[in-house]
Amino acid sequence: MSYLVPAEFVTKMVDSGESKIFMSSRDTLIRAFMAGAILALAAVFAVTVTVQTGSPLVGAMLFPVGFIMLYLMGFDLLTGVFVLTPLALLDKRPGVTVNGVLRNWGLVFLGNFGGALLVAFMMAFMFTTGFSTDPGPIGEKISHIGEARTLGYAEFGAAGWGTIFLRGMLCNWMVSMGVVGAMISTTVGGKAIAMWMPIMLFFFMGFEHSVVNMFLFPSAMIMGGDFSIMDYMIWNEIPTALGNLVGGLAFTGLTLYTTHVKTAPKRALR
């Protein structure tokens, strides 16, 4: 595959972050909506494969198809803009402000949530034949995921909250590597391979992705999961989003930016 060296693709990361900040509200919301919807479908696909094959590894191997599709189409996930837009601020791009970065995050969050929620309702309707039957094995699996990853954490209090936060950090370390992976090649095949590897890892390891959870938890509640909206927000979505922000920016965005753009002075030989 045609490969760009780090100094080249890190500059593309900063350029991408800048362009997202100045994108119109309409375009930002539409792109985020589609990203949330496609990732939600990929999550359903992965759960379906896992249930039907009995192998979580197979589900994890196939989940990245959704991520690859949405990034090839230029759609935006909250986990991606968490990493890219702050780099434009650090690089002191003209007109880039803290308010601009926060505005982008807010719009992408709303768009992602809207797309994921639509797919959650559509899939719940399908699994229950218009809410007139039991959800079946796949719907039941989704509802149990929602319970285990809210009430299961709440049982441990602060330690549970911290565990979700760390799972969110580890998740976006990998997911942001996938976002960057889309920039290191100029061919579709090269981009797909570079994105597939870290996304499979995050999904199989059960790390917490704020946008995937925007689908899983509302879907679980619609199909009878025994937890509340507050359980979902406090014991999953909020710590997951914060962990996604810290992990992606600290482990991927800042490490690449500081060592390939704002590099330290070269060591003098004696």
N, C-alpha and C positions, 0 to 999 in steps of 0.2 A: 504494500500500500504506500501511497505517497505520504511521507511523514514530515511534519513540521517540527523543527527543534523547539525546545521549551521557550527560548527567548521570543520566538515568533508566536506560538500559541498563547503565551501568557499576555502578550500585547493584545491578541484577539479577545481574551477574557475581559480586559479593561475596556476595550472598544465596545464589546457586547453589553457590559454593564452600563456604560454611558448611554448607548442607544435605547436601552430599556427604560431608563429614567426619563428620557425626553419623549417617549412614545405617548400617543394620545390615550386618554382614559378608555375610549371605546375599544381601540385595538388591544390594549392591555387586558381588559376584561374578557374580550372574546377569545384571545389566545390562552388566557388562564383557564377559562371555562372549558375549552376543548381539551386542554392538558389534563384537568381534573377528571373529565369524563372518560378519556382514553385510558388513564392510569387505573380508574375504577374498573373498567372492563377487563383490563389485564389482571387485576386482583381477583375478579370473579373467575377468570380463565384459570389462574394458578390454583385457586382453591378447588375448582372443579376437577382439574387434572390430579391434584393430590388425593381427593376423595375417591376418584374412579380408579386410580392406579395403586393407591395405598402408599405412594412414595412422595414425601415432601421434597426430595431432591429433584424429581422430575418436574414438579410444579415450579420450583425455584429456577430450574434451567430454562423454562419457557416464559416465566413472568417478564423478562426483559424485553420481549417483543413490543409490549405497550410503551415502555420507556423509549425504545428506539424509534417507534413510529411517531410519537409526539415531538421528539426533538428533531427528527428529520423534517417535520412540518413547520418547525419554528415556533412551537407553542411553549408556554412558560409554566414551570412549577415553582412553588414557593421555595422549595429547597435549593433550586438553582439560582434564583435572584438573591437569596440570602448570601450567596458566595460572590456573585458577579458585581452587583451594584455597589457594594462598599468599596470595591477596588477603584472604581471611577472617582469616588470621593477621596480616597487616599492618594490617588494620582493627581489630585487637584485639577480635574478637568473643568474647563470654564462652564459656569452655570450649574454645576452639580453641588447640591446642598444636602444637609441631613434631612430636611423636610422632603426633598425630592426622593431620597432613598426610601423614607418611611411611607410616602405616598405610593410608591411602586409596590412595596411589600403589602400594604393594605389592599390595593386593587387586585393583586395577584391572589392574595388569600381569599377574597370574596369570590373571584372567578373560579378558582380551584374548588372552593366549597360548593358553589352552585352547580358545577359540572358533576362533581362526585355525588351530590345529593340527588340530582336528577337520575343518575344511573342506579343509585341505591333504591329509589322508588320503583323504577322500571323493572329491576331485577327482582325485587320483593313481590311486585305484582305478578311477574312471570312464575316465580317459584311457588306462589300460593294460588295460582289461577284466579287472579282478581281478589285475593284475600278471602277465598272461600274454602281453601284446603290447608293442610299442614305444609310447611315449607319444603319438606323432603330433606334428604341427607345433606345436600350442599347448603341449603338455607340454614339448616340446623347447625352445621359446622360453623358458619359465619356468626350465628347468634352466640355460640359458645366462645368464639374468639373474643367477641365484644365483652362478655362477662369476665373471662379470665384476665383480660388485659386492662380492666378497670378495677373491679372489686378485688381481683387477685393481687393487685398492687396496693390497693387501699388497706388491705389487711395488715400490711407491714409499716404503715404510717410514713414517716419521713424517709426511712430506708427504701420503701417502695417507690416514693416519688423520685428519690435520687437514682434508683435503678432505671426508671423510665427515662430520666434525663440523660443518663449515660448511654442507654440504648439509642436515644435520639442522636447523640453526638456521633456514635459509631456509625449509625445509619448514614448521616449526611457526609461523613468522611468518605464513605464508599460512593454514595449517590453523586456527590460533587466530582469525584473522580470520573464518573460516567459523563457528567456534563462537560468536563474538560476533555474527556476522550473523544467527544464529538468534534473537537476543534483540532485534534492532532493529525487528522488525515484529511485529504481532499477527495477521497473516494467513498462511495456509500458503503462498500464492504468493509473498508478500514474503519470508518466511523462506527459501524454496527458491532464489530468485534471489540473495539475499545470500550464501547458502552456496555456491552453484554457482560463482561467479566466482573466488574465491581457490583453491578446490580444483582446478579445471581447471588453473589456472596452475601449482600445485605439481606436479601429476602430469605435465604435458607437459614441464616443465623437468627432470624426473628427479631432483627433490630426494628426500631419504631420510626415510621415515616409519616409525617404529619398529613400529607395529602392522601396516602393510602388509607389512613385512619379516618379521613373525612368521608370515605365510602363505607369502610367496615363497620364503624360504630353506629351511624344512623341506620344502616341496613339492618344491623343486628337488632336495634330497638324496634324498627318497623315490624320485624318478624318475631317479636316476643322476648327479646333479650331482657333479663331481669336486672337492669341498671338504669339510672336516670341520666338526664342531660348533664346535670352538674357532676355526676360521677365521671362521665365521659370527658368533660372539659377539665376538671381539676386533676383527675387521676390518669389522664392520657394526653389530650390534645395540647394543653398548655405546656407541660414539661417536655413533651415530644418536640413541639415547635421551638422552644428555647434550646433544647439540646441540638436540634438540627442546625440552628443558627450558629451556635458556638462551635460545634464539631466541623461543619463545612468550612466556615471562615478560618478557624484556627489551624486545622490540619491540612487544608487544601489551598484555599484562597491566599492566605497570608504567607504560607511557606513558599509557594510558587512565586508570588509577587516579590517578596523580599530577596529571594535568591536568584531571580532571573530578570527583574526589572530594576528594583532599588537595591542593587548588590552592594555588599561591603567593599571597601578598598582592597585591591589585590595585595597579597602578602609580599613584602619586599624580600628578595633573596640576599643573604649575607655571605 
